[in-house]
Amino acid sequence: MNIYAHRGNSGFFPENTICAFKKSLDLGVYGIELDVHKTKDGILVVHHDETVDRMFDGKGYIKKLTLEQIKELTIKDDEYKDNPECKIPTLDEVLELIEPTNLNLNIELKNNKIAYKDIEKDVVALVKKYKMEKRVVISTFNVKSLKKLSKLNSKIKTAYLVSALTFKRGGLKKALKTCKDCKCTYIHPSYDLVNKEFVDEAHKKDILVQVYTVNSITIMRKLIKFKVDGIFTNYPKIINTIVND
């Protein structure tokens, strides 16, 4: 089973920072998951929210801030505010960190609320720069984006992200059809949507199931029984121990 460190080793260190990613390198997991936006000046940066407010001492949307402005921000967590590795990193910086390792990477495009121009093309270009096409999965809730990705580079695997809201609109049958139409290798559902039927139906259609965000040992044990193909967790070391126990 593929175990991904969700936003890095985020259960113990500030999410989506170089610090959290470095703390994931020696955990023996399959890969790291992160989120990508674009700045006002068109740079790909790694951060979950559309705005910087929750984690950093600034305000505003990433799309309205330049990289220089973003790099000036200080994390709110007092324990890490003087740590230079707890800034918002660029995707370039993270790929440079991960490339020499044997880790895989799940890059989530945060374009379900904001339509960042050419984000698919820019992410694919960076992945190619580091020759990591076979080690990267690009995921998104955005169906149009998945179709663009399938045309840009067939070597890079893609994943359709599915939330409870998405699922209500069409259920399992529609979600799996979307995966096929968009040539996705994976479907990435929220853990509360997953049961044996979900996994069995996906596997029948040759679609792999990787589940987010699994931080409960009880839920993890259920997913093992359902034979999911991967999970995303904030506690990769703990979950990895259970899977390989």
C-alpha positions in Angstrom: 0.0 0.0 0.0 1.2 3.5 -0.9 1.6 5.7 2.2 1.9 9.4 1.5 3.0 12.0 4.1 0.1 14.5 3.7 1.5 18.0 3.3 4.7 16.5 4.6 5.0 15.1 8.2 2.3 17.6 9.1 1.1 16.0 12.2 4.2 17.2 14.0 5.7 20.0 11.8 4.2 23.0 9.9 2.4 21.7 6.9 3.6 22.2 3.3 7.0 23.6 4.4 10.5 22.5 3.6 10.8 21.6 7.3 7.8 19.2 7.1 9.1 17.7 3.9 12.6 17.1 5.2 11.1 15.4 8.2 9.3 13.0 5.8 12.5 11.8 4.0 13.5 9.1 6.3 10.2 7.6 7.3 10.2 4.8 4.8 7.0 5.9 3.2 6.0 5.8 -0.5 5.7 9.5 -1.1 4.8 13.0 -0.1 1.6 15.0 -0.9 1.5 18.7 -1.4 -0.7 21.5 -2.7 0.1 24.1 -5.4 -1.1 27.6 -6.2 0.3 30.4 -8.4 1.4 33.8 -7.3 0.6 37.2 -8.9 3.8 36.9 -10.8 3.1 33.4 -12.0 5.3 31.3 -9.7 4.1 27.9 -8.4 4.1 27.9 -4.6 3.3 25.1 -2.2 0.5 26.0 0.2 -3.0 24.5 1.0 -5.3 27.5 1.4 -6.1 30.1 -1.3 -5.1 32.7 1.3 -2.1 33.0 3.6 -4.0 34.1 6.6 -4.4 30.9 8.6 -0.7 30.0 8.9 1.2 33.2 8.3 1.4 36.8 9.6 -0.1 38.3 6.5 -3.4 38.6 4.7 -4.7 38.0 1.2 -5.0 35.6 -1.7 -1.9 34.0 -3.1 -3.0 35.0 -6.6 -2.7 38.7 -5.5 0.7 38.4 -3.9 4.1 38.3 -5.6 6.6 35.7 -4.6 8.7 38.3 -3.0 5.8 39.4 -0.8 5.1 35.7 0.1 8.7 35.0 1.1 8.6 37.9 3.5 5.8 36.3 5.5 6.5 34.7 8.9 4.8 31.6 10.2 2.4 32.3 13.2 3.7 29.3 15.2 6.1 30.8 17.7 8.2 27.6 17.8 9.0 27.9 14.1 8.8 31.6 13.3 12.6 32.0 13.2 13.1 28.8 11.1 14.0 29.7 7.5 12.6 26.3 6.4 9.1 27.3 7.6 8.4 29.8 4.8 6.0 29.1 1.9 8.2 27.2 -0.6 8.1 27.2 -4.4 7.3 24.0 -6.1 10.8 24.3 -7.7 12.4 24.2 -4.2 10.4 21.1 -3.2 11.2 19.2 -6.4 14.9 20.0 -5.9 14.6 18.5 -2.4 12.7 15.4 -3.5 14.5 14.6 -6.8 17.6 12.9 -5.3 15.5 10.6 -3.0 13.5 7.6 -4.0 10.2 9.2 -2.9 7.2 9.7 -5.1 5.2 12.9 -5.1 1.5 13.7 -5.3 0.9 17.3 -6.5 -2.6 18.6 -5.9 -3.6 21.5 -8.1 -5.6 23.9 -6.0 -7.7 25.1 -8.9 -11.2 24.0 -7.9 -12.0 27.5 -6.6 -9.5 29.7 -8.5 -8.7 29.1 -12.2 -5.0 29.7 -12.3 -4.0 30.3 -15.9 -1.7 27.6 -17.3 -1.2 25.9 -14.0 -1.3 22.5 -15.6 1.3 23.4 -18.2 3.6 25.0 -15.7 3.5 22.1 -13.2 4.1 19.6 -16.0 7.1 21.7 -17.2 8.7 21.7 -13.8 8.2 17.9 -13.3 9.9 17.4 -16.7 12.7 19.7 -15.7 13.5 17.4 -12.8 12.9 14.2 -14.9 10.3 13.0 -12.4 7.5 12.2 -14.7 7.3 8.5 -13.5 7.4 9.5 -9.8 4.7 12.1 -9.8 0.9 12.0 -9.6 -1.1 15.2 -10.3 -4.5 15.3 -8.6 -7.3 17.8 -8.7 -11.1 18.1 -8.2 -11.2 20.0 -11.5 -12.4 17.8 -14.3 -11.4 20.3 -17.1 -8.0 20.4 -15.6 -7.6 16.6 -15.7 -8.5 16.6 -19.4 -5.8 19.2 -20.0 -3.3 17.2 -18.1 -4.0 14.0 -20.2 -3.2 15.9 -23.3 0.0 17.6 -22.0 1.9 14.6 -20.9 0.7 11.0 -20.9 3.7 9.8 -18.8 2.5 11.7 -15.7 -0.3 9.9 -13.9 -3.3 11.8 -12.8 -5.9 11.4 -10.0 -9.5 12.6 -9.7 -10.2 14.0 -6.2 -13.6 13.2 -4.9 -15.3 14.8 -1.9 -18.7 14.1 -0.3 -20.1 17.0 -2.3 -18.8 15.7 -5.6 -20.1 12.3 -4.7 -23.6 13.5 -4.1 -23.8 14.9 -7.6 -23.4 11.6 -9.3 -22.2 8.8 -7.0 -19.7 6.1 -7.6 -20.7 5.3 -11.2 -20.3 8.9 -12.4 -17.0 9.4 -10.5 -15.5 6.3 -12.1 -16.7 7.4 -15.5 -15.0 10.7 -15.0 -11.8 8.9 -14.2 -12.0 6.9 -17.4 -13.0 9.9 -19.5 -10.0 11.8 -18.1 -7.6 8.9 -18.4 -6.9 8.9 -14.7 -4.9 6.2 -13.1 -6.2 6.9 -9.6 -9.4 8.1 -7.8 -8.7 9.9 -4.5 -11.8 9.8 -2.3 -12.4 11.2 1.2 -12.1 8.3 3.6 -15.8 8.6 4.7 -16.9 7.7 1.1 -15.0 4.4 0.9 -16.4 1.0 1.4 -15.7 -2.4 -0.1 -18.1 -1.8 -3.0 -16.2 1.5 -3.9 -12.9 -0.3 -4.0 -14.1 -3.3 -5.8 -15.9 -1.3 -8.5 -12.9 0.9 -9.1 -10.6 -2.1 -9.4 -12.9 -3.7 -11.9 -12.4 -0.7 -14.1 -8.6 -0.8 -13.5 -8.7 2.4 -11.4 -6.5 2.5 -8.2 -8.0 3.9 -5.0 -5.9 6.2 -2.8 -7.8 7.7 0.2 -7.5 11.0 2.1 -6.9 12.0 4.9 -6.5 9.0 7.2 -5.3 9.8 10.7 -7.3 7.1 12.6 -5.9 3.7 13.3 -9.4 2.2 13.3 -10.2 3.7 9.9 -6.8 2.6 8.6 -7.5 -1.0 9.6 -10.9 -0.9 7.7 -9.2 0.4 4.6 -6.6 -2.4 4.7 -9.5 -4.9 4.7 -11.1 -3.0 1.7 -7.7 -3.4 -0.1 -7.2 0.3 -1.0 -4.1 1.1 -2.9 -2.9 4.0 -1.0 -3.6 6.6 1.8 -2.7 10.1 2.7 -2.0 10.8 6.4 -0.6 13.5 8.7 1.0 10.8 10.7 3.0 8.8 8.1 5.4 7.0 10.5 2.5 5.8 12.8 0.3 4.6 9.9 3.2 3.1 8.0 4.0 1.0 11.1 0.4 -0.3 11.2 0.4 -1.2 7.5 3.7 -3.1 7.7 3.1 -4.7 11.1 
